[in-house]
């Protein structure tokens, strides 16, 4: 596929197809909710297509409600989307091979079902588990195999592998030499994480997860299996940071591994009291961004149950204890880091250190213990906040002890990439990112906590990035705007698209309009189709016919892992 440089002319057929598709989805949603018999008929058509094409590993509420609910909730990490009023899928599919993903996509599209793809289920706004239109969840948990090529420092991973599974198998195969630059929460799914960029503790040294993608296998809207060559440069660019759920289903990634080749040094230290916290965080803003690329030092601010503010500093250095302590003494003496609180360990063990795991095998557990209701937001900071601004922020944290803000340092290799290298644009000029999080335990408290985080976010507006006020797409925030049925006009989607992708948004729209002109893969904050650029009127044509055999590319296919029962 050549680079996209020209717009297709606007035709009446293009406009008609685009708007009819949106109308049909709205009508179908109304019929299914109004008529159980209609829902049953449409569901039967979909299941008949599944069975006729050898796709049997699925569950529905009507057939096996106990298994259905267990599977639905197993990977649903935010309890806000487990409430009775939340829309639920009619079918949950667990493909165990790439061909099964292809057939699930084709059947769903032929029978007008919206598709949701789920890997780890960590979508902050539940986009992988909910939908406005009648929808199907294609859960990739069985596509979790990891094949490591130690000699070349690469790995092929299944699109359903969690970060913990990836880290575990890379460390085991390479005898702790290699890691991968991605997030620190081991139950996060690789598909959505990499699709949104994938920031982590190694990013200042090695770049984002998406910066380290060499190839991918994607099932597109026509049910075809594409690799880097067959999808073309534009789509390969888009899937690496352009957000999940808009391009197709990523069934495998090829990773460039991070050569750790030695021990890392880790530490955690905390301080309490408003004056102390303000002083240390004010200095941290300047120090963390300018530390050596091998050094990651984040700050987490939260108040205890007595409403006393505190800050915890989490540090990881790719090197020995002596060097880590010396760097801290030279550049952040006020933090008073000593050898007594530092520990040398293998990089894989640092994942356990920061996530609270006990053994390396814990990284293979997909289930997140201690689920809660939560809401998150994000910001980017380009100039240090002064002391009075920090004091104002602390007042909000003191007000709500179940909240926190996580400050992640940028700089290092992150500054070496241009904003349009991949769709993730938050590069040079950012000192750090802010993640706002508040959690609660009862549905009745939703309004209280959602209102609190909005007030805090409004307070911070003068002190963060502007025009646009940037946000990280992996911390989805529905407050930035949304489209019903995922069919937003381009100018409507620009409200959130520019915040997530800055000037890359327009190129993403162009790519989307060419590779998925019927908006098969959509969500409330997905990349929209521009009818003026869409690839033609089209229809569900020959490429979607299940009557002829598929010809998926053989290599770089990743064999599926075994089908597993959902644990009790």
N, C-alpha and C positions, 0 to 999 in steps of 0.2 A: 504494500500500500504506500503510495508516494506521499510526500508531505502535502498537507492540505493548504492550498494557497488561494483557491478560487471559490466563490460562493455559487451554489446552484441557483438558477433563476427561480423566483417564486412562481408557483403554478397553482391553479385552482385545485388540481388533484392533490397536490401536496397539502394545501390548507385543509381541504375536505377530509383527507385521511387523518391528519393530526387531530382535528377537533372531534371527528366521529369516534376515534379511539377513546378520547377522554369521556365523551358522552356515554358510550357503551359501558365503560367501567362504572360510571356513576349509576347507570340504570341497573346493571347487574348487582351492584351493592344493595340497591333499594329492593330489588326482587328477592334476593336471598334473605334479607332481614324481614321482609313482609310475608314471605311464603315459605314455610318449612318444606312443602312438597317441591317447590322450585329448587330450593337448596339441595334437596335430596337428588333431584334429577341431574343437576349440574355436577354435583359431587360424583354421582355414579358414572357420568361420562368421563370425568377425569380418571377415576379409578379403573374404568374399563381400558382406557388408554395405557395406564401404568401396567396393568396385568397383561395386556396384549403384547407388551414389549419387554416382558421379563423383569419388570420393576416391582418387587414384592416387599421390600423392606421399608414399610411405612405404617403409620398408625393414624386412625381417625377417632374423634370423640364418640361417634356412633358405634364403632366396632369394638374398641377396647378402651373405654374411658379412663380406667385406672392407669394403664400404660401411657396413654395420651397425656394425662396431666403430669405424670412423673417426668416424662420426656420434655414436655413444654417448660416445666419449672426448673429442670436440672441445670440448664445453661442460661436461665433468666436471672441476671445478677442484681437488678434494681427492682425492689419490691413495689415501687410505684407502678410498675407495669404487670403486676401479678394480681391486681384488684379485679373484682367481678365485673366492673364496667369496662374493662379493657378488651378491645377486640382480640379474638383468638383465631388461629389458623384452622381451616377445615381439615387440612392434611399436614402431617409432619413426615418428611421423607428423610431416610438415612442412607444415602448412596454409599456403596462400598467400592466403587470404581468410577473412573472418569466417564465411561460410557453410560453409566447409570445417571450421572449428573446431566449428561447431554439429553438423555431420554426424558428425565424429569422436566428439564427446561422446555423441550419441544411439546410434551403433553400439556404442560401448564399453559403455554402460549396458545396452542391450538384450541384449548377450551376456555380461554379468556380469564385465566387466574393470575393474579398478581403474585410475583415471586419475592420471597424474603430469604436471604442467605444468612446462615448463622454458623459461627465457628466457636467463639468463646462466650458470646452473649453479653459482652461488656458495653454495648452501645449505651451511652449516657442518657439517651432519649428513647431507648427501646426500639430503635428502627429495625433491628434484626428479628424482633419477635412480635411486632404489632403492625397493623395496616388499616387504612380506611376502606379499601376495596376488599372483597373476598380474596383470601390469599393462602398461599402454600409456603411452609417453611422447608427449605432444603438445608438440613443440618449436616455439616461436613465432619462431624467428630470422628467418623471412621476413616477419613482420608488424612491420617496423621503420621504416616511413615516418614522417617528421616534417614536419608542416605548420605553419608559423609565421605568425601573424597579428600583424605588427609594429605595426599601427595600434592594436590593442586590447591588446597585451602579453600574448597568450595563444598556446598551441600545442596541437594535437592530435598525440599520438604513438602509434605502434603499440605494442601490449603486449609485443612482442618486441625493442624498441629497447634498446640498452645506454645507459648514462649517457654514454659517450663519443660515441655517435651523436647523442644528444639535444643535448649541449653544442655539438658541431660545427655542427649545422644551425641551432641558435638563434643562435649567434654570426655565422654566415655570412649568414643572412637579415636580421639586425638590424644588421649592420656593427659588431659588438662592443658594442652598447648593452645587450643583455639577456643574462641567464644564467638558471640555475634552481638552487634550493636543494636539493641532494641530495649524495650521497657523492662521494669523491675518486677512487675506483677506477673507471677508465673502462670496464672489461670487465664490470662488474656489470650485471645485467639490471634494467630499470626495474620489471617486474612485481612481483617479490618484494621489491625494495628499497622501493618506495612502499607496498606492502601492509603492511610492517612499521613504517612511520613514515618512515624515510629521513633520518637525521642527516648533516650535512655542514658544510663550512667556512662556509657562509652562514647556518646555522641560527640563530645568535645575532642576526642582523639580520632575517631573513625567515621564520623558523620552519622546520619540517620540510618535506620533500617532500610528505608527506600533508596538511600544513596548507595547501598551495597547489594542491589538486586541485579543479577546478570542475565536472567531470563525468567520466563513465567509461562504457565499453561493456563489459558482462559477459555471457558465455554461461553461463547457469545450469544447474542439474542436469537441467532438462527440455529443454535444447538451445535455449532461447529467448534472443534477443539483447535485453538490457535497457539502458536508459540511466538517468540519474539520476531522471527522472520515473517511469519504469515500474518501476524496482526499488524505489522508496520510500525514505523518509528513513532507516529503520533499516539496511537493507542498504548504503546509500551511506555511512552512518556506519561500518559494520563493515569495509568494504573498505579504508578509509583508516587503516591502523595495526593492524588486527585479525589480522595475520599472513597469509602466503600459503598457498594450497592448501586453504582451508576453505570458500570462498564461491562459486566458479565460476572461469571463466577470463577474466581481464581482457584484452580484445583491444585496448583503446585507453583512454588517459587524456587529459583536457583540463587543461592546466597554466596556472596563473597565473605569469607569468615575473617574475624579479627584475630590477628596473631598476638596473643597475650604473652606466651612464651616466658612464663615466670610467675612469681607470686604477686599478689596485690596487697595493699595495706588498707584496712578499713577502720573507721572509728565513728562513734556517736557521742555527742556531748550536749548537755542541756543547761539552760540558765533561766531564771525566773525574775520577775519584777519589771515594771514598765520602763524605768530608766535604763536598766541594764539591757533589756531587749531592744529598745530604740537605738542605743549606742552601738550595739553589736551588729544589728541588721543594717543600720546606716553605713557602717564600714564594709560589711559584707557585699553590699551592692557594687562597690568599686573593686574589691579584691577578687571575688569569685570569677568574674568575667576575664580577669587578667592572669589567672593562675596558669601554670604550664598546661598544655593540652592533656597531659596524663592525669591531671587532677580534677576531680569532680567534687564540689562542695555545695550542697543544697541547704536551704533553711526552711523549717516548718514551724509556723506560728500557730498557737492554739492556747486557749484558756482552760484551766482545770475546773473541777466542779465548784470550787470556791470563787470562781471568776478571776483568778490570778493568771495573768498572761505569762507565757513561757515561749522559748524558742529552742528547737533542737537542730543541731547541725549534723548532717550526715556526710561523711567524707570517704572517698575512695581514691587511692593513688596507685597507678600502674608502676609499682616499684617497691622498694623495701621501706621498713619503718624509719630508719635513720634519715633517709632522704625526705620522707613525708613530714617528719617532725621539723626538720631544718627549713623546709619551704614554708610551713605554717609560722614558724618563729620569725622568719624574715619578712613575710608578707601579711600576716594576720596575728601579730603578737598578742593582741588583746584577748584572743580566744584561748590562749594558754594551753595548747595541745601538747601533751607529754607522751612519752613512750608507753606509759602504764595503761593508757586507754586505747592504744593501737594494737591491732592484731594482723599478722601476715597470714595469708591463706591463698588457696587456689581461687581463681576468678569464679568458678562455678559455685564455690562455697559462699562467696560474697552475696550471691542471689538469695541464698538461705538466710544469711546474716541480716539482710535488710527486710526480708519478707516474713521472718519468724519461723521458717521451716526447721526441721530437726535433721532429717537425712536427705541425701540427694534424691532418693526414690520419692520423696514428697513432691518433687517437681513434676512427677508424672500424674499427680492427682488433679483432674480437671475441675473438681468441685470446689467452689468458694465457700469456705466456712464463715458463718457470721454475716449473712446477708442482711441488708437494711434498706430502708427508703433513703434515697439521696438525690441531691441536685448539685450539679457542677457548672462552673463557668470558667472562662480563661481570659487572660490579658497578656500583652507584651509591654515591657518597660524599656525605654530608650534613654531616659535620663534618671539619675538617682532621685528618689523621693527625699525631701528634706525631713528633719526631725518632727516638725509639727504635722506634716502629712502622715508620717508613720504613726504618730500618736492618735490621729483621727481613725486610722485603720484599726488600730489596736482596740479602740472603744467598741467597734462592732464585734470583734472577737471576744472581748470580755463580756459582752451582752449575751453571747450564745456559745456556751461551752461545748456543744456538740459539733462545732465547726472548726475548720482549719484553713490556712492558706499554705500552699507548697510553692516555694520559690526555686526554680530550676535554672542554674547558670547556663548561659550560652557562650559564645566566643569559641576560641580554639578552631578546630577544623570547620565548624559551622560557618565561620566567617569566610571560608575559602570558596564557597559555592555562590554563584550568581542566583538571584531570586527566581529566575526561570529555568534553572538547571533541571528541576522537576517541579510539579505543581506546588509543593510545599515552599512558601516564599519567605519564611521568617528567618532571615540569615543575618548578614552583617548589619550592625547598628542596634541589635537587640542585646541589652545587658542580661536580661533574664525573663522568664515567663512566670506568670502567676496562675495557679490553679486554685479556685475557690471551691470548697466542698462543705456541705452541711448534711448531716445524717439524722434520721429519726426512726422511731419504731412503730408508730401507729398511723394508719391512714387518716384518721381524724385531724392529725397535726399538719397535713400537707400545706395548707394555706399559711400557717405561721412561719414555717421554715422557708417556703418559696418566697414569701414576702421579705423575709430577713435578707436572703442572699441578693435579691433584686435591689434592696436599699443599699447594701454594701457595695454592690457593683456600680450603682449610680454615683456613690460617693467617690469612687476611684477614677471616674472618667477624666478629671483634669490632669491626672498624674501618669497616664498610660499612653500608648500609641494613638495617633489621631489620623484621620483622613486616609484610610479607614482606621477605626479602632479594631485592631487585629484580634483574631481568635484562632485557636488550634482546632482543626476539624476532628481530631480524635477525642476532643472534649465537647461533643455536640451540645449545642445550646438552642433549644427551640424558641427561646425568647428573641432570638435574632430575626425570626421570621420563618414561615413554613408555608407549604402548598398542600392543599387538600388533594389526595390521590397522587401526589408527587408530580402534578402537571402544571407547574408554575410557568408563567411567561418569563422570558429572559430578564426583563427589567425588574420583575418582582423578585426573582431569584438573586438578582444582583445585590440585594440588601444583605443577604448572608454570604453570598459567593465572594464578594470583594473582601469581606472580613477574613474568610478562611484562606483565600487564594490570591488576594490582591489583583495585580494585573494579569495573572495567569488565568483568571476566570473566563475571559473572552476566548482564549485558545481552548479551554476545556469545553466550552459550549460548542465550538466548531467541531472538535473531535467527537463529542457526543452526538451531534446532529448527523455525522457521517457514519459512525459505527453502530448506533442504536437509534435510528430515525423515528421508530415507533415508541420509544421510551419504555421498552419492556422492563428494563431494570431501573426502578425509580423509588424514591422515598421522599418524605416531606422536605428534606433539604438537599436533594440530589441535584446533579447538574441537569439543567433543562435542555430540551430540544428547541432549536430555532427553526421554525418552518421554512424560513427563507434559505437556510443552509442544508436542510434535510436532503438525503440522498435520492429522493424521488418518492412517488406515491406508494409504490410497493404493496404487498399484501403478504399473507402467510403463504409463501410460494414454495417452489420445488425444494429449496434447501431445508424446509421444515418437514418434508415428507418422511414419515417413519416407514414407508413401504419400501424404501431403498436402503441399502446398507450404509453405515457410517464408514468413513475412512480416516479415523483419527491418526495423528502422527504417532509413531511407535515410541521412539526415544523422545524426548526426555521424559517420558511418562513415569510417574512414581507409583509403584504398586500400592494398593490400599492396605491399611492395617486391618486386623481382624474385626468383625462385627462384635460389639460388646454390649452386654446388657447394662442398662442404667442401674447403678448401685442403689441399694436401699438407703 
